[in-house]
């Protein structure tokens, strides 16, 4: 059954993180301070919703990186129950799809909880001050739909912020697979 974003409050400050990337290097929120925008995306390897948008998401990152949008992807899934989301598989996916942005592993799942991420994909766009300006879907395409992957919702948000304009108030929650929490670790189990 699909899950939907919790829609973290706009204006929320980006929670800090220090997580290993696919090369084993610890990456921190502060590294991206110079970028006008930061997009934090919770994804994983196995989710059909992520697989559906992945090429479009990677293309988006390559297109908007030079325009000042730093992108960070994070996988928070329990690799005991979903070994296809383990760091070695993450590294292979990042290499095969030429991510061009860090893909981080949130083994403790603390970062997912801090962002109130509940599904994959789940997107959080922060302005220069690292305040949340957009959270929600990449676009309205879903697996099995005839709607092409375009990143339309994310593009509207990014273009508005880069132009110094307001983002439209209507922000549609992302839809995807629920994050695979470790036993007893799910936010609603605590």
Residue frames as qw, qx, qy, qz and C-alpha x, y, z in Angstrom:
[[0.000, 0.888, 0.459, 0.000, 0.00, 0.00, 0.00],
 [0.419, 0.534, -0.040, 0.734, 1.50, 3.37, -0.98],
 [0.400, -0.618, -0.372, 0.565, 2.51, 5.89, 1.66],
 [0.230, 0.852, 0.199, 0.427, 2.39, 9.69, 1.38],
 [0.351, 0.337, -0.331, 0.808, 4.70, 12.44, 2.62],
 [0.329, -0.591, -0.610, 0.413, 3.94, 13.82, 6.07],
 [0.168, 0.800, 0.224, 0.531, 4.42, 17.32, 4.66],
 [0.545, -0.316, -0.306, 0.714, 6.90, 18.70, 7.19],
 [0.002, 0.906, 0.305, -0.293, 6.07, 22.32, 8.04],
 [0.509, 0.683, 0.059, 0.520, 7.34, 24.91, 5.56],
 [0.111, -0.880, 0.237, -0.397, 10.03, 27.09, 7.12],
 [0.891, -0.429, 0.120, 0.084, 11.52, 24.17, 9.07],
 [0.017, -0.806, 0.577, 0.134, 15.30, 24.38, 9.31],
 [0.790, 0.322, -0.514, -0.087, 17.13, 21.56, 7.53],
 [0.832, -0.519, 0.196, -0.024, 18.05, 18.91, 10.09],
 [0.022, 0.738, -0.665, -0.114, 21.78, 18.30, 10.23],
 [0.996, 0.050, 0.057, -0.056, 23.23, 15.02, 9.04],
 [0.038, -0.684, 0.720, 0.115, 26.60, 13.28, 8.92],
 [0.910, 0.118, 0.344, -0.198, 26.22, 10.12, 6.84],
 [0.436, -0.325, 0.691, 0.476, 28.53, 7.93, 4.75],
 [0.588, 0.540, -0.223, -0.559, 28.27, 8.12, 0.98],
 [0.973, 0.208, 0.015, -0.098, 28.81, 5.20, -1.39],
 [0.588, 0.563, -0.457, 0.358, 32.58, 5.71, -1.15],
 [0.705, -0.365, -0.484, 0.369, 32.54, 5.57, 2.67],
 [0.245, 0.212, -0.163, 0.932, 33.16, 9.31, 3.05],
 [0.102, -0.625, -0.646, 0.425, 31.09, 11.05, 5.71],
 [0.099, 0.434, 0.338, 0.829, 29.08, 13.86, 4.17],
 [0.139, -0.466, -0.576, 0.657, 27.55, 16.66, 6.23],
 [0.179, 0.859, 0.480, -0.013, 24.83, 19.22, 5.69],
 [0.211, -0.844, 0.096, 0.483, 27.37, 22.03, 6.12],
 [0.499, -0.117, 0.599, 0.615, 29.23, 20.94, 2.95],
 [0.254, 0.546, 0.657, 0.454, 26.40, 22.30, 0.85],
 [0.156, -0.707, -0.344, 0.598, 26.25, 25.75, 2.48],
 [0.111, -0.359, 0.334, 0.864, 27.38, 27.59, -0.66],
 [0.051, 0.303, 0.812, 0.496, 24.54, 26.24, -2.82],
 [0.300, -0.146, -0.016, -0.942, 21.53, 28.56, -3.21],
 [0.821, -0.138, -0.032, -0.553, 19.21, 25.54, -2.90],
 [0.065, -0.298, 0.946, -0.112, 19.51, 22.09, -1.36],
 [0.806, -0.026, -0.255, -0.533, 17.29, 19.19, -2.37],
 [0.232, -0.292, 0.895, -0.245, 17.30, 16.25, 0.03],
 [0.750, 0.090, -0.373, -0.540, 15.67, 13.18, -1.49],
 [0.535, -0.256, 0.768, -0.240, 14.90, 10.00, 0.41],
 [0.740, 0.359, -0.407, -0.398, 15.13, 7.15, -2.09],
 [0.662, -0.327, 0.674, -0.016, 16.17, 3.51, -2.18],
 [0.008, -0.323, 0.807, 0.494, 17.16, 0.94, -4.77],
 [0.107, 0.174, 0.973, 0.106, 14.18, -1.42, -4.80],
 [0.292, 0.520, 0.509, -0.621, 11.08, 0.81, -4.63],
 [0.433, 0.463, 0.658, 0.407, 9.03, 0.78, -7.87],
 [0.063, 0.961, 0.256, -0.079, 8.10, 4.44, -7.34],
 [0.310, -0.757, 0.368, 0.442, 11.78, 5.40, -7.16],
 [0.519, -0.007, 0.709, 0.477, 12.65, 3.21, -10.13],
 [0.359, 0.735, 0.560, 0.132, 9.88, 4.90, -12.09],
 [0.078, 0.995, 0.054, -0.017, 11.24, 8.43, -11.62],
 [0.712, -0.483, 0.213, 0.463, 14.95, 7.66, -11.22],
 [0.568, 0.263, 0.360, 0.692, 16.15, 8.58, -14.71],
 [0.030, 0.838, 0.290, 0.461, 14.16, 11.83, -14.59],
 [0.542, -0.833, -0.028, 0.106, 15.48, 12.61, -11.12],
 [0.708, -0.254, 0.267, 0.603, 19.09, 12.03, -12.16],
 [0.383, 0.526, 0.374, 0.661, 18.53, 14.19, -15.26],
 [0.232, -0.922, -0.223, -0.216, 17.01, 16.91, -13.06],
 [0.652, -0.667, 0.092, 0.348, 20.07, 16.84, -10.76],
 [0.622, 0.030, 0.352, 0.699, 22.45, 17.13, -13.72],
 [0.184, 0.700, 0.396, 0.565, 20.40, 19.99, -15.20],
 [0.302, -0.901, -0.153, -0.270, 19.96, 22.02, -12.01],
 [0.777, -0.385, -0.072, 0.493, 23.32, 21.39, -10.35],
 [0.468, 0.186, 0.138, 0.853, 25.01, 24.06, -12.49],
 [0.150, -0.686, -0.286, -0.652, 22.15, 26.44, -11.62],
 [0.078, -0.465, 0.501, -0.725, 22.96, 26.19, -7.91],
 [0.836, -0.297, 0.016, -0.461, 20.84, 23.29, -6.72],
 [0.024, 0.403, -0.898, 0.174, 22.80, 20.84, -4.57],
 [0.849, -0.114, -0.271, -0.439, 21.21, 17.39, -4.48],
 [0.093, -0.357, 0.880, -0.297, 21.68, 14.74, -1.81],
 [0.780, -0.134, -0.445, -0.419, 19.95, 11.35, -1.88],
 [0.250, -0.389, 0.758, -0.460, 19.55, 9.30, 1.29],
 [0.697, -0.128, -0.649, -0.274, 18.52, 5.67, 1.76],
 [0.342, -0.437, 0.551, -0.623, 17.21, 4.88, 5.22],
 [0.877, -0.064, -0.281, -0.384, 15.81, 1.40, 4.62],
 [0.696, -0.451, 0.547, -0.119, 16.57, -1.52, 6.94],
 [0.442, 0.538, -0.664, -0.271, 19.08, -3.60, 4.97],
 [0.289, -0.135, 0.923, -0.215, 18.42, -6.69, 7.09],
 [0.567, 0.433, 0.623, -0.321, 14.93, -6.95, 5.61],
 [0.606, 0.782, 0.123, -0.080, 15.86, -5.35, 2.26],
 [0.675, -0.380, 0.351, 0.526, 19.47, -6.28, 1.36],
 [0.533, 0.538, 0.408, 0.510, 19.02, -4.84, -2.14],
 [0.029, -0.958, -0.086, -0.273, 19.21, -1.41, -0.45],
 [0.758, -0.505, 0.035, 0.410, 22.57, -2.12, 1.25],
 [0.114, -0.843, 0.245, 0.465, 25.54, 0.23, 0.68],
 [0.384, -0.213, 0.735, 0.517, 27.24, -1.99, -1.93],
 [0.324, 0.553, 0.729, 0.241, 24.05, -2.07, -4.00],
 [0.034, 0.933, 0.196, -0.300, 23.62, 1.69, -3.50],
 [0.265, -0.627, 0.460, 0.570, 27.15, 2.25, -4.82],
 [0.375, 0.111, 0.799, 0.457, 26.43, 0.11, -7.88],
 [0.228, 0.780, 0.582, 0.028, 23.18, 1.95, -8.63],
 [0.084, -0.903, 0.033, 0.421, 24.87, 5.35, -8.26],
 [0.309, -0.415, 0.636, 0.573, 27.63, 4.26, -10.62],
 [0.352, 0.315, 0.818, 0.329, 25.33, 2.61, -13.18],
 [0.141, 0.839, 0.519, 0.078, 22.96, 5.59, -13.29],
 [0.441, 0.295, -0.018, 0.847, 25.75, 8.20, -13.04],
 [0.277, -0.784, -0.515, 0.209, 24.17, 10.01, -10.12],
 [0.324, 0.535, -0.001, 0.781, 26.60, 12.94, -9.95],
 [0.389, -0.642, 0.173, -0.638, 25.35, 13.66, -6.41],
 [0.023, -0.300, 0.872, -0.387, 26.00, 11.94, -3.08],
 [0.757, -0.261, -0.458, -0.386, 23.93, 8.89, -2.17],
 [0.090, -0.471, 0.662, -0.576, 24.06, 8.51, 1.60],
 [0.600, -0.226, -0.765, -0.064, 23.19, 5.63, 3.92],
 [0.388, -0.504, 0.273, -0.722, 21.17, 6.40, 7.05],
 [0.469, 0.022, -0.879, 0.087, 21.78, 3.15, 8.91],
 [0.046, -0.158, -0.717, 0.677, 20.34, 4.37, 12.23],
 [0.018, -0.626, -0.688, -0.365, 17.31, 5.88, 10.46],
 [0.259, -0.598, -0.369, 0.663, 17.72, 8.96, 12.67],
 [0.053, -0.206, 0.287, 0.934, 18.00, 11.31, 9.69],
 [0.199, -0.361, -0.747, -0.522, 14.78, 10.01, 8.14],
 [0.324, -0.650, -0.645, 0.237, 13.06, 10.61, 11.46],
 [0.241, -0.458, -0.109, 0.849, 14.52, 14.13, 11.74],
 [0.095, 0.082, -0.451, -0.884, 13.15, 15.00, 8.29],
 [0.590, 0.238, 0.520, -0.570, 9.88, 13.17, 9.00],
 [0.404, 0.328, -0.680, -0.517, 10.46, 11.18, 5.82],
 [0.687, -0.026, 0.607, -0.399, 8.09, 8.24, 5.55],
 [0.845, 0.422, 0.322, -0.067, 8.19, 7.13, 1.93],
 [0.336, -0.369, 0.570, 0.652, 10.49, 6.68, -1.04],
 [0.427, 0.282, -0.125, 0.850, 10.71, 8.95, -2.83],
 [0.278, -0.863, -0.377, 0.187, 10.26, 11.82, -0.38],
 [0.495, 0.452, 0.060, 0.740, 11.61, 15.26, -1.34],
 [0.350, -0.826, -0.255, 0.361, 12.63, 18.28, 0.77],
 [0.488, 0.568, 0.104, 0.654, 13.80, 21.53, -0.90],
 [0.450, -0.712, -0.235, 0.485, 15.60, 24.11, 1.24],
 [0.293, 0.937, 0.029, 0.189, 16.46, 27.73, 0.38],
 [0.462, 0.588, -0.409, 0.523, 19.81, 29.44, 0.92],
 [0.316, -0.550, 0.459, -0.622, 19.02, 29.87, 4.64],
 [0.257, 0.055, -0.964, 0.046, 18.24, 26.14, 4.73],
 [0.454, 0.171, 0.506, -0.714, 14.57, 26.70, 5.48],
 [0.343, 0.258, 0.887, 0.170, 12.09, 24.29, 3.91],
 [0.276, 0.351, -0.124, -0.886, 10.34, 25.85, 0.92],
 [0.733, 0.176, -0.379, -0.537, 8.95, 22.77, -0.82],
 [0.280, -0.180, 0.932, -0.141, 8.11, 19.23, 0.18],
 [0.734, 0.357, 0.301, -0.493, 6.12, 16.84, -1.87],
 [0.860, 0.277, 0.414, 0.107, 6.04, 15.03, -5.16],
 [0.383, -0.257, 0.506, 0.729, 8.59, 15.19, -7.97],
 [0.328, 0.083, -0.422, -0.841, 5.68, 15.16, -10.41],
 [0.726, 0.019, 0.288, -0.625, 2.32, 13.43, -10.87],
 [0.672, 0.310, -0.629, -0.236, 3.68, 10.41, -12.75],
 [0.672, -0.359, 0.571, -0.305, 3.30, 7.03, -11.03],
 [0.165, -0.206, 0.932, 0.248, 4.28, 3.49, -12.01],
 [0.263, 0.385, 0.881, 0.086, 1.85, 2.22, -14.61],
 [0.236, 0.786, 0.308, -0.481, 0.50, 5.68, -15.46],
 [0.622, 0.560, 0.341, 0.429, 0.63, 7.24, -18.90],
 [0.069, -0.996, 0.048, -0.004, 1.83, 10.53, -17.42],
 [0.741, 0.410, -0.292, 0.445, 5.51, 10.96, -18.36],
 [0.628, -0.554, -0.183, 0.516, 8.13, 11.63, -15.69],
 [0.336, 0.780, 0.118, 0.515, 8.93, 15.33, -15.97],
 [0.469, -0.211, -0.395, 0.761, 9.80, 16.60, -12.51],
 [0.003, 0.661, 0.359, 0.659, 7.19, 19.30, -13.15],
 [0.505, -0.820, -0.260, -0.074, 6.31, 20.01, -9.51],
 [0.694, -0.455, 0.030, 0.557, 9.96, 20.17, -8.44],
 [0.445, 0.281, 0.292, 0.799, 10.90, 22.30, -11.44],
 [0.139, -0.810, -0.322, -0.469, 8.17, 24.85, -10.64],
 [0.621, -0.759, -0.121, 0.154, 9.41, 25.08, -7.05],
 [0.689, -0.233, 0.164, 0.666, 13.10, 25.37, -7.97],
 [0.323, 0.475, 0.336, 0.746, 12.54, 27.89, -10.76],
 [0.271, -0.874, -0.284, -0.285, 10.41, 30.06, -8.46],
 [0.646, -0.693, -0.002, 0.319, 13.04, 30.15, -5.70],
 [0.631, -0.019, 0.268, 0.727, 15.90, 30.75, -8.13],
 [0.156, 0.583, 0.358, 0.713, 13.91, 33.68, -9.59],
 [0.070, 0.025, -0.437, 0.896, 13.20, 35.11, -6.13],
 [0.520, -0.239, -0.287, -0.768, 9.48, 34.37, -6.39],
 [0.589, -0.198, 0.583, -0.523, 7.05, 32.55, -4.12],
 [0.059, 0.020, -0.976, -0.210, 6.36, 28.89, -4.63],
 [0.553, -0.300, -0.410, -0.660, 2.71, 28.05, -5.30],
 [0.466, -0.378, 0.541, -0.590, 0.97, 27.15, -2.04],
 [0.947, 0.048, 0.061, -0.313, -0.46, 23.91, -3.39],
 [0.114, 0.544, -0.831, -0.003, 2.15, 21.25, -2.73],
 [0.904, -0.033, -0.224, -0.363, 1.09, 17.66, -3.35],
 [0.649, -0.520, 0.552, -0.059, 2.48, 14.96, -1.05],
 [0.273, 0.447, -0.815, -0.248, 4.89, 12.49, -2.57],
 [0.922, -0.058, 0.132, -0.360, 3.62, 8.95, -2.98],
 [0.444, 0.520, -0.730, 0.005, 5.77, 5.86, -2.70],
 [0.766, -0.157, -0.612, 0.120, 6.81, 2.83, -0.72],
 [0.553, -0.821, 0.037, -0.134, 6.99, 3.21, 3.02],
 [0.138, 0.684, -0.674, 0.242, 10.49, 3.45, 4.46],
 [0.853, -0.113, -0.509, 0.000, 11.48, 0.00, 5.68],
 [0.318, -0.751, 0.374, -0.441, 11.99, 0.67, 9.37],
 [0.308, 0.218, -0.879, 0.291, 13.98, -1.58, 11.64],
 [0.511, -0.495, -0.698, -0.078, 11.75, -3.48, 14.08],
 [0.438, -0.690, -0.428, 0.387, 10.47, -1.09, 16.74],
 [0.380, -0.233, 0.097, 0.890, 12.03, 1.93, 14.98],
 [0.078, 0.559, 0.557, 0.610, 9.11, 3.25, 12.95],
 [0.048, -0.237, 0.214, -0.946, 7.95, 6.66, 14.17],
 [0.644, -0.306, -0.163, -0.682, 4.40, 5.37, 14.71],
 [0.822, -0.164, -0.541, 0.073, 5.73, 2.42, 16.75],
 [0.392, 0.207, -0.504, 0.741, 7.52, 4.57, 19.30]]
